[in-house]
């Protein structure tokens, strides 16, 4: 069964943010690669955060906006002169629209091997259920 994942958790571009939701911060931010998957019970956001300590990750849900921020301590790279560089060092940020079909009180997150996994459980009314026929 195909569900409405795109309506439950979707990336938000700057143009889509309302004035109340838009945040202005100084500095350069990187947008890490992110996948969004769905299970029967949850929507799972998986994000690359290489080199980020779990204490440097900030996840907030405000109204229907999920914001994930993280930072890498760039001081250990300051003495290096890159010959070739694709790896971004600094601050990461991603913002997602979250539908009301998500149970905001049950959100959990883990980080392992440079991958952040945020699990957003579906609200009971959004879960599929079998109806018995009598």
C-alpha positions in Angstrom: 0.0 0.0 0.0 1.4 3.4 -1.0 0.9 5.9 1.8 1.2 9.7 2.1 4.9 9.9 3.3 5.4 13.1 1.3 2.6 14.6 3.3 3.9 13.4 6.6 7.5 14.6 6.5 8.8 16.7 3.7 11.9 18.9 3.3 11.2 22.6 3.4 13.0 25.0 1.3 13.6 28.6 2.4 10.8 29.8 0.0 8.3 27.6 1.8 8.9 28.9 5.3 6.4 31.4 6.7 7.8 34.5 8.3 7.1 33.0 11.7 9.0 29.8 10.9 12.0 31.4 9.1 15.1 31.6 11.2 18.0 33.9 10.4 21.5 32.9 11.7 24.9 34.1 10.8 27.4 31.7 9.2 27.5 29.1 6.5 25.3 26.0 6.8 25.5 22.8 4.9 22.6 20.6 3.9 23.5 17.0 4.6 22.2 14.2 2.5 18.9 12.9 3.9 16.6 9.9 3.2 13.1 9.6 4.5 11.5 6.2 4.7 8.2 4.9 6.1 7.4 1.8 8.1 4.0 0.6 9.3 4.5 2.5 12.6 6.8 5.4 11.9 8.5 7.8 9.4 12.3 7.5 9.6 14.6 10.3 8.7 18.2 9.2 8.0 20.9 11.9 7.7 24.6 11.9 7.0 26.4 13.7 9.8 30.1 12.6 9.5 32.4 13.8 12.3 29.5 15.2 14.4 29.5 14.4 18.1 26.0 13.4 19.4 26.2 16.3 21.9 26.6 18.7 19.0 23.2 17.7 17.4 20.1 19.8 18.2 16.7 18.4 17.1 13.6 20.5 17.7 9.9 20.2 16.8 8.1 23.5 16.8 4.5 23.4 15.6 4.7 21.4 12.3 8.4 22.1 11.7 11.2 19.6 12.5 14.6 21.3 12.5 17.8 19.3 12.8 21.1 21.2 13.4 24.6 19.8 14.0 28.1 21.2 14.0 31.6 19.8 13.5 34.4 21.3 15.5 36.4 22.9 12.7 39.4 23.8 14.9 41.0 20.4 14.2 41.0 21.2 10.5 42.3 24.8 10.6 46.0 23.9 10.3 45.4 21.7 7.3 45.7 23.0 3.7 43.3 21.1 1.5 44.6 19.9 -1.9 41.2 18.6 -2.8 38.1 19.0 -0.6 34.5 17.7 -0.8 33.9 17.1 2.9 32.1 20.0 4.5 33.2 21.1 7.9 31.0 23.5 10.0 27.3 23.7 10.6 24.6 21.4 9.2 20.9 22.3 9.1 17.8 20.7 7.6 14.2 21.7 8.1 11.2 19.5 7.4 7.4 20.0 7.4 5.7 17.5 9.7 2.1 16.7 9.4 -0.2 16.3 12.3 -0.3 12.5 11.6 3.0 12.2 13.6 3.1 11.7 17.4 5.5 14.5 18.4 5.8 13.2 21.9 7.3 9.9 20.8 10.1 11.1 18.5 13.5 9.5 19.1 17.0 9.9 17.6 20.2 8.0 17.5 23.6 8.6 15.9 26.1 5.9 14.9 28.9 5.7 12.4 28.2 9.2 11.1 24.5 8.6 10.5 21.7 10.3 12.4 18.4 8.4 12.5 15.3 10.2 13.7 12.2 8.1 14.2 8.9 9.9 14.1 6.1 7.5 15.2 2.8 7.8 13.5 -0.2 9.0 15.5 -2.6 6.1 16.2 -5.2 7.4 13.8 -2.6 7.4 10.9 -1.7 3.7 11.3 -3.2 1.1 9.1 -5.5 -1.4 10.8 -7.4 -4.5 9.8 -11.2 -4.3 10.1 -12.9 -7.6 11.1 -15.9 -8.5 9.0 -18.7 -10.1 11.0 
